[in-house]
Amino acid sequence: MSQSTPASGPSLLADVAERTALTYVEAFLGLLLAAATTDIVDLSFLQSAAVAAIPAGLTVVKSAIGSRLGQVGTASWLPAKNDAGLPPLN
């Protein structure tokens, strides 16, 4: 029995929003830590915030592609038959 979840909707938007927000936070904190602890990265707080938007934007693009290629109704690229987080398909 296949799932009939639409390819777009609240669950997909929540999935994309969660992935995007967490990617932004991770990139931002990583840049702040790198700037504070090394001489390799020299970014201010606002520069770090701006640069962190780049991977977050790429996450939106990746999620949009994943919504078409992977598990229906999510931003995952992993097909349903290989997704360990889902019940087995019969």
C-alpha positions as CSV (number, residue, x, y, z in Angstrom):
1,M,0.0,0.0,0.0
2,S,1.5,3.3,-1.0
3,Q,1.3,6.5,0.9
4,S,-1.1,9.1,-0.4
5,T,0.6,12.1,1.3
6,P,0.7,15.1,-1.1
7,A,4.2,16.2,-2.3
8,S,3.5,19.6,-0.8
9,G,1.7,20.8,2.3
10,P,2.1,21.6,6.0
11,S,4.3,18.6,6.7
12,L,6.7,19.3,3.8
13,L,6.9,23.0,4.7
14,A,7.6,22.1,8.3
15,D,10.3,19.7,7.2
16,V,11.9,22.2,5.0
17,A,11.7,25.0,7.6
18,E,13.2,22.7,10.3
19,R,16.1,21.7,8.0
20,T,16.7,25.3,6.9
21,A,16.6,26.7,10.4
22,L,18.9,24.1,11.9
23,T,21.4,24.4,9.0
24,Y,21.5,28.2,9.6
25,V,22.0,27.8,13.3
26,E,24.8,25.2,12.8
27,A,26.6,27.3,10.2
28,F,26.3,30.5,12.3
29,L,27.6,28.8,15.4
30,G,30.3,27.1,13.5
31,L,31.5,30.4,12.0
32,L,31.3,32.1,15.4
33,L,33.4,29.4,17.0
34,A,35.9,29.4,14.2
35,A,36.3,33.2,14.3
36,A,36.7,33.1,18.1
37,T,39.2,30.2,18.3
38,T,41.3,30.5,15.1
39,D,43.1,33.0,13.0
40,I,41.9,31.3,9.8
41,V,38.4,32.9,9.9
42,D,38.0,36.6,10.7
43,L,34.3,37.4,10.6
44,S,32.2,39.7,12.8
45,F,28.9,38.7,14.3
46,L,26.9,40.2,11.5
47,Q,29.2,38.8,8.8
48,S,28.8,35.4,10.3
49,A,25.1,35.8,10.3
50,A,25.1,36.8,6.6
51,V,27.5,34.0,5.5
52,A,25.4,31.4,7.4
53,A,22.5,32.2,5.2
54,I,24.3,30.7,2.2
55,P,24.2,27.0,3.4
56,A,20.7,27.6,4.7
57,G,19.6,28.8,1.2
58,L,21.2,25.8,-0.3
59,T,19.3,23.6,2.1
60,V,16.0,25.1,0.7
61,V,17.2,24.1,-2.8
62,K,18.2,20.6,-1.7
63,S,14.9,20.2,0.1
64,A,12.9,21.2,-2.9
65,I,14.7,18.7,-5.0
66,G,14.3,16.0,-2.3
67,S,10.6,16.6,-2.2
68,R,10.4,15.5,-5.8
69,L,13.0,12.6,-5.7
70,G,12.7,11.1,-2.2
71,Q,10.0,10.2,0.3
72,V,6.7,11.8,-0.6
73,G,5.6,14.6,1.7
74,T,9.1,15.2,3.1
75,A,12.3,16.9,2.0
76,S,14.3,13.7,2.3
77,W,16.2,12.3,-0.7
78,L,16.1,8.8,0.7
79,P,13.5,6.6,-1.0
80,A,10.7,5.3,1.2
81,K,11.9,1.7,0.8
82,N,15.3,2.6,2.3
83,D,14.1,5.0,5.0
84,A,14.7,3.3,8.4
85,G,12.5,5.9,10.1
86,L,9.4,4.7,8.3
87,P,7.4,1.5,8.8
88,P,8.1,-1.2,6.1
89,L,6.1,-0.9,2.9
90,N,4.1,-4.0,2.0
